[in-house]
Amino acid sequence: MNSPPIGLTAPPTTSAAGLRRTMLVMLGLVSMFNYIDRTVLSVLQEPIKQELKLSDGQLGLLTGLAFALFHATLSLPIARLADRFNRRNIIAASIATWSGMTALSGLATGFGSLVAFRIGVALGEAGSVPASHSIIADYYPPEKRVTALALWGLALPAGIMLGYASGGWIAAALGWRLAFGVIGVAGLALAPLVLLLVREPKRTGSGLSMQAETAPPLGEAIRFLWRLRTYRYMLIGTTLHAFAQYAMMSWSAPFYMRVHDMPLADVASWLALMNGLGGGIGIYLGGRLSDAAGSRDPAGRVWVSAVAMLLMVPAALLQFLIPSLTASLVFGFVATMLMFFYYGPIIGVPQSVVPPRIRALTSAVTLLVFNLFGLGLGPAVTGFLSDHLAAADGMHDISLRYALSVVVLFSLAGAGSIAWASRFYASDLTEH
């Protein structure tokens, strides 16, 4: 099923715009299933905890570090393959792997077996994102790249929405084990469609330094990335923000079930709406406003994210601390919308300042740091903090309220680092 590489000049029977649309839709569907499979565990934590007798600390490891450690470290070597070989084939193999492992998660008998299946999901998901970023960057010029990647990024809230909704509804009707099975099998059906409909593009240049026909040595590429101050400070900022973001995403369902006594089906519906609609608006506005601000001042593509993070913190604190359920859901919607503003810029800005042969690697390095410290530690630290507050201070079911309020503050430091990164974008764009 290997099709010859193509550029942005379409064959006679297919328009270039049509190829772009098909590619973006298919890669969006892949990304959507990525987040469906990742989110379903979060919404199923309470029934899993009760049946398998797990602690909050163990749940935090399952949704965070056990997944992120392997996802982050494996994304780097797979991205090196994507910088050398057919990216479409790597994406198809990835979704088949993680969907199969999601289906098998329904067979878990305890913490150890569930960890093993989550590692398998991490292995599969590690391969799709860097390759997708690289393909999209080759289809779109720099002036449209952030918007294109933000549109692709709408798969994130869509996947989270469907993960919460389908996981919660299926589990409420059939149990958490069948929820894993149904969702995993659905993802498996997408792999052959990727092979049929996605075309591998030519790797396009951008006039930057380090141009090469083949990918440079890993050490050289890493040193190049570290010298890019825009990338360095954006990575630090989004990693700090991710610490709070993934804690909020992983623990929102247990928070509403414990603190506000919401049933699982209601939690699934509200969080699907909050993350699907709110997150989608945030990603879209983040991309559009960043490109609009960047048309007047290149630094605008960066600082828009910092402003959104700064505004997110008080909204999130109100979400977790206010006693009214209705008010909590309203502020949660606002916080979720602002939380996702950064998504298009953190992908699109680095892709515009690095050469084509390290684009997949750039995304993999971002994922490695972002996921290892953000996804890996955010949910786990929150879980252990919740256990400590419940045991030492007798907070029991409300311990999550205060644990989440603490980790939200990491986004303040993230906003400062990204604001600092905006000072260097124009010079990094022209010098490299």
C-alpha positions in Angstrom: 0.0 0.0 0.0 3.0 2.3 -0.4 2.0 5.3 -2.5 4.8 7.5 -4.0 5.5 10.7 -2.1 3.7 13.8 -3.3 4.2 17.5 -2.9 1.5 20.1 -2.8 1.1 19.8 -6.6 -1.8 17.4 -7.0 -2.2 14.8 -9.6 -4.7 15.6 -12.4 -7.6 13.8 -10.7 -7.2 15.3 -7.3 -6.9 19.0 -6.3 -4.2 20.1 -3.9 -6.9 21.6 -1.6 -8.7 18.2 -1.7 -5.5 16.4 -0.7 -5.0 18.8 2.2 -8.6 18.4 3.4 -8.5 14.6 3.2 -5.1 14.5 5.0 -6.2 16.9 7.7 -9.5 15.0 8.4 -7.9 11.6 8.5 -5.0 12.7 10.8 -7.6 14.5 12.9 -9.6 11.2 13.3 -6.4 9.4 14.3 -5.7 12.1 16.9 -9.3 12.0 18.1 -9.1 8.2 18.8 -5.7 8.9 20.5 -7.5 11.1 23.1 -10.6 8.9 23.3 -8.5 6.0 24.3 -6.5 8.1 26.7 -9.5 9.8 28.3 -11.6 6.7 28.9 -9.5 5.6 31.8 -10.0 9.0 33.5 -13.8 8.8 33.5 -13.7 5.1 34.6 -11.5 5.7 37.6 -14.2 5.4 40.3 -15.7 2.0 39.1 -12.1 0.6 38.5 -11.0 1.8 41.9 -13.9 0.1 43.6 -13.6 -3.2 41.8 -9.7 -3.5 41.8 -9.3 -1.8 45.3 -6.9 0.9 44.1 -5.7 4.1 45.9 -5.7 7.6 44.5 -2.0 7.3 44.2 -2.2 4.2 42.1 -4.9 5.9 39.9 -2.6 8.9 39.5 0.2 6.6 38.3 -2.1 4.9 35.8 -3.4 8.1 34.3 -0.1 9.8 34.6 3.4 8.4 35.1 2.9 4.8 34.0 1.6 6.1 30.7 3.7 9.2 30.2 7.1 7.5 31.0 6.8 5.2 28.1 4.9 7.5 25.8 7.5 10.2 26.2 10.6 8.1 25.9 9.3 6.0 23.0 8.2 9.0 21.0 11.8 10.1 20.4 13.1 7.0 18.6 9.8 6.6 16.6 10.1 10.2 15.6 13.6 9.5 14.2 12.1 6.8 12.1 9.4 9.3 10.9 12.1 11.8 9.9 13.6 9.0 7.7 10.8 6.8 6.5 7.1 6.8 5.4 5.2 8.7 8.1 1.7 7.5 7.0 2.6 3.9 7.6 4.0 4.7 11.0 0.7 6.4 11.9 -1.4 3.4 10.7 0.7 0.9 12.8 0.5 3.2 15.8 -3.3 3.4 15.9 -3.6 -0.4 15.4 -1.3 -0.9 18.4 -2.9 1.4 20.9 -6.4 0.5 20.0 -5.7 -3.2 20.5 -4.2 -2.5 23.9 -7.2 -0.4 24.9 -9.5 -3.3 24.1 -7.3 -5.6 26.1 -7.5 -3.2 29.1 -11.0 -4.6 29.8 -9.3 -7.9 30.8 -7.3 -6.3 33.6 -7.3 -8.2 36.9 -5.4 -5.7 39.1 -3.0 -2.8 39.1 -0.1 -4.7 37.5 -2.0 -5.9 34.5 -3.7 -2.5 34.0 -0.3 -0.9 34.0 1.0 -3.4 31.4 -1.9 -2.6 29.1 -1.5 1.2 29.6 2.2 0.8 28.6 1.0 -0.8 25.4 -1.4 2.1 24.7 1.6 4.5 25.3 3.7 2.6 22.9 1.2 3.0 20.1 0.3 6.6 20.8 4.0 7.6 20.9 4.2 7.1 17.1 1.3 9.1 15.7 1.7 12.7 16.9 5.2 13.6 15.8 4.6 12.0 12.4 1.3 13.9 12.0 2.9 17.2 12.9 5.6 16.6 10.3 3.1 15.7 7.5 0.9 18.7 8.2 3.9 21.1 8.3 4.8 19.8 4.8 1.3 20.5 3.4 0.9 24.0 4.8 3.2 27.1 4.5 4.4 28.9 7.6 1.8 31.6 7.4 -1.1 29.1 7.6 0.6 26.4 9.7 -0.5 27.4 13.2 -4.2 27.6 12.0 -3.9 24.3 10.3 -2.4 22.6 13.3 -5.0 24.3 15.5 -7.7 22.8 13.3 -6.1 19.4 13.5 -5.8 20.0 17.3 -9.6 20.2 17.5 -9.4 16.4 17.5 -8.1 16.8 21.1 -11.3 18.2 22.6 -13.4 16.1 20.3 -11.6 13.0 21.5 -11.8 14.0 25.1 -15.5 14.7 24.7 -16.2 11.3 23.1 -13.9 9.6 25.6 -15.8 10.9 28.5 -19.3 10.4 26.9 -18.8 7.0 25.4 -16.8 5.6 28.3 -19.2 6.9 30.9 -22.3 5.9 29.1 -21.1 2.4 28.1 -19.8 1.8 31.6 -23.1 2.9 33.1 -24.9 0.4 30.9 -22.5 -2.5 30.4 -19.6 -2.0 32.9 -16.1 -0.5 32.6 -14.6 -3.7 31.0 -16.9 -3.6 28.0 -16.3 0.1 27.6 -12.6 -0.5 27.0 -13.4 -3.3 24.5 -15.9 -1.4 22.4 -13.8 1.7 22.2 -10.6 -0.2 21.3 -12.2 -2.2 18.5 -13.7 1.0 17.0 -10.2 2.4 16.8 -8.8 -0.7 15.1 -11.1 0.0 12.1 -9.4 3.3 11.4 -5.9 1.9 10.6 -6.7 0.6 7.1 -8.4 3.9 6.2 -5.2 5.8 7.0 -3.3 3.6 4.5 -6.0 4.1 1.8 -6.6 7.9 2.1 -3.5 9.6 3.5 -0.7 10.4 1.0 2.9 10.8 2.0 4.1 14.4 1.0 7.5 15.6 0.0 9.5 17.1 2.8 9.4 20.8 2.0 12.1 23.3 3.0 11.8 26.7 4.6 15.1 28.5 3.9 16.4 27.8 7.4 19.8 26.6 8.6 20.7 23.0 9.0 19.2 22.1 5.7 20.0 18.5 4.8 18.7 15.7 2.6 18.9 13.4 5.6 18.1 13.9 9.3 21.1 15.2 11.3 22.6 13.2 14.2 20.5 13.3 17.3 23.0 15.2 19.4 23.4 17.9 16.8 19.6 18.2 16.4 19.0 18.5 20.2 21.7 21.2 20.5 20.1 23.1 17.7 16.7 23.0 19.5 18.2 24.1 22.8 19.8 27.1 21.1 16.4 28.3 19.9 15.3 30.5 22.9 11.7 30.7 21.6 11.4 26.9 21.7 13.3 26.5 25.0 11.1 28.9 27.0 7.9 27.8 25.3 8.7 24.2 26.2 9.4 25.1 29.8 6.1 27.1 30.0 3.9 24.6 28.4 5.4 21.8 30.6 4.5 23.7 33.7 1.0 24.4 32.4 0.7 20.7 31.4 1.3 19.8 35.0 -1.9 21.6 36.0 -3.8 20.7 32.8 -3.4 16.9 33.0 -4.1 16.9 36.7 -7.4 18.8 36.0 -8.3 16.5 33.1 -7.5 13.3 34.9 -9.2 14.1 38.2 -12.3 16.1 37.2 -14.5 13.1 37.0 -13.6 11.8 40.5 -13.8 15.4 41.8 -17.4 15.9 40.7 -18.5 12.4 41.8 -17.0 12.7 45.3 -17.3 16.4 46.1 -20.6 17.1 44.3 -22.1 13.6 44.4 -22.8 13.5 40.6 -23.6 10.1 39.1 -21.2 8.7 36.5 -23.5 9.2 33.5 -24.1 12.9 34.5 -20.3 13.5 35.0 -19.6 11.9 31.6 -22.2 14.2 29.9 -21.0 17.4 31.6 -17.3 16.8 31.1 -17.9 15.8 27.5 -19.5 19.2 27.0 -16.9 21.1 29.0 -13.9 19.6 27.2 -15.5 19.1 23.8 -17.1 22.5 23.3 -15.0 24.5 25.7 -11.7 22.9 24.6 -12.6 23.1 21.0 -13.4 26.8 21.3 -10.1 27.3 23.1 -8.0 25.5 20.5 -9.7 27.3 17.6 -9.5 30.7 19.2 -5.9 30.1 20.3 -4.8 29.3 16.7 -6.8 32.1 15.0 -5.9 34.8 17.6 -2.2 33.8 17.5 -2.0 34.0 13.7 -4.0 37.3 13.8 -1.7 38.8 16.4 1.3 37.4 14.6 0.3 39.2 11.4 0.9 42.5 13.2 3.8 41.4 15.4 5.5 38.0 15.1 5.7 37.7 18.9 1.9 37.6 19.0 2.0 34.0 17.9 3.5 33.3 21.3 2.2 35.7 23.9 -1.5 35.0 23.2 -0.9 31.6 25.0 0.6 33.3 28.0 -2.4 35.6 28.5 -4.8 32.7 28.3 -2.9 30.7 30.9 -2.8 33.7 33.3 -6.6 34.1 33.0 -7.2 30.4 33.4 -5.9 30.2 37.0 -8.6 32.2 38.8 -11.3 30.5 36.8 -9.9 27.0 37.7 -9.6 27.9 41.4 -13.2 29.0 41.4 -14.2 25.7 39.7 -12.7 23.6 42.4 -13.3 25.8 45.5 -16.8 27.3 45.0 -19.5 25.2 46.7 -22.2 25.6 44.0 -22.2 22.8 41.5 -23.7 25.0 38.8 -21.1 27.7 39.3 -18.4 25.1 39.4 -19.4 23.8 36.0 -19.6 27.3 34.5 -16.2 28.3 35.7 -14.9 24.9 34.7 -16.1 25.6 31.1 -14.2 28.9 31.1 -11.1 27.4 32.6 -11.1 24.6 30.1 -11.5 27.0 27.1 -8.5 29.1 28.3 -6.5 26.0 29.2 -6.4 24.9 25.5 -5.4 28.2 23.9 -1.7 27.2 23.8 -2.2 24.0 21.7 -1.8 25.5 18.1 1.1 27.8 19.0 3.2 25.1 20.8 3.0 23.0 17.7 3.0 25.6 15.0 5.7 28.0 16.3 8.5 25.4 16.6 7.6 23.9 13.2 8.2 27.3 11.7 11.7 27.8 13.2 13.2 24.3 12.6 14.2 22.6 9.3 12.1 19.9 7.7 14.3 17.0 8.6 13.9 17.5 12.4 10.2 18.5 12.5 9.1 15.1 13.7 12.0 15.1 16.2 11.0 18.5 17.4 7.5 17.3 18.2 8.9 14.2 19.9 11.2 16.3 22.1 8.2 18.5 23.0 6.1 15.4 23.8 8.9 13.8 25.8 9.4 16.8 28.2 5.7 17.9 28.1 4.4 14.4 28.8 7.1 13.2 31.2 6.8 16.1 33.6 3.3 17.3 32.8 1.2 14.2 32.1 3.5 12.0 34.1 3.7 14.0 37.3 0.6 16.2 37.3 -2.0 13.4 37.9 0.3 11.4 40.1 1.3 14.2 42.4 -2.4 15.2 42.7 -3.4 11.7 43.6 -0.7 11.3 46.3 -1.5 14.8 47.7 -5.2 13.8 47.8 -4.3 10.6 49.7 -2.2 12.6 52.1 -4.9 15.2 52.8 -7.5 12.5 53.3 -5.4 10.5 55.7 -3.6 13.3 57.6 -6.2 16.0 57.7 -9.4 13.9 57.6 -10.7 15.5 54.4 -11.7 12.2 52.9 -13.9 12.8 49.8 -13.1 16.6 49.6 -9.3 16.2 49.6 -9.3 16.4 45.8 -10.7 19.9 46.0 -7.6 21.2 47.6 -5.1 19.0 45.8 -6.4 20.3 42.5 -6.3 23.9 43.7 -2.6 23.6 44.5 -1.5 22.1 41.2 -3.5 24.7 39.2 -0.9 27.3 40.4 1.8 25.8 38.2 0.1 27.5 35.2 1.1 30.9 36.6 4.8 30.0 36.2 4.1 28.6 32.8 2.5 31.9 31.6 5.6 33.8 32.7 8.0 31.5 30.8 5.9 31.7 27.6 5.7 35.5 27.9 9.5 35.5 28.0 9.7 33.3 25.0 7.7 35.8 22.9 10.7 38.2 23.1 12.8 35.9 20.9 10.5 34.6 18.2 11.1 37.2 15.6 14.9 36.8 15.8 14.8 33.0 15.9 12.6 33.1 12.8 15.0 35.2 10.8 18.3 33.8 12.2 17.5 30.1 11.7 
